[in-house]
């Protein structure tokens, strides 16, 4: 059985810096970003607000989707976020419910 994957977008603030990532454990990975345990871009720019995520059937399909989203222009990414999260709410707490 293949492991499910997730593509997610973090933001510093509405219409601010965006980061697109992929993981097989969304709750754990976002917690790592929020705690500053994810070294690199998100730590450097303090990008910790989960504004978008989508589940994929496998980690491979999540990686494929992540690569496609990273090629999108900024306006397309903003529209994708706002289609599901108009007010740029941090969705992390929703994951914990």
MOZIVEN-V311937 format. One record per residue. N is the residue number from 1. PSI is psi in degrees with one decimal (999 if undefined). Layout:
# MOZIVEN-V311937
<<N:PSI> <N:PSI>>
This chain:
# MOZIVEN-V311937
<<1:131.1> <2:150.0> <3:135.4> <4:149.3> <5:162.9> <6:140.6> <7:137.7> <8:157.3> <9:128.5> <10:150.3> <11:153.1> <12:-41.6> <13:169.6> <14:130.6> <15:21.2> <16:-155.4> <17:136.4> <18:146.9> <19:131.7> <20:129.0> <21:175.2> <22:146.5> <23:163.7> <24:-9.8> <25:91.7> <26:-47.1> <27:-47.7> <28:-44.4> <29:-41.1> <30:-38.9> <31:-42.6> <32:-42.5> <33:-45.4> <34:-31.0> <35:-3.2> <36:17.0> <37:-11.4> <38:100.0> <39:156.4> <40:-143.2> <41:-50.1> <42:-35.3> <43:-43.5> <44:-41.5> <45:7.9> <46:40.8> <47:106.8> <48:1.9> <49:118.3> <50:112.7> <51:-11.8> <52:142.5> <53:156.8> <54:142.7> <55:144.4> <56:157.2> <57:-27.3> <58:163.3> <59:-33.1> <60:-42.4> <61:-30.4> <62:-41.5> <63:-43.2> <64:-45.6> <65:-41.9> <66:-45.8> <67:-38.6> <68:-44.6> <69:-36.8> <70:-22.5> <71:-14.4> <72:152.2> <73:163.7> <74:-42.5> <75:-38.9> <76:-40.9> <77:-43.0> <78:-43.4> <79:-38.7> <80:-46.3> <81:-50.9> <82:-20.4> <83:-35.5> <84:-19.0> <85:71.1> <86:-35.0> <87:10.3> <88:39.5> <89:145.2> <90:116.2> <91:-2.3> <92:-46.0> <93:-30.7> <94:-30.9> <95:-29.1> <96:-16.8> <97:999>>
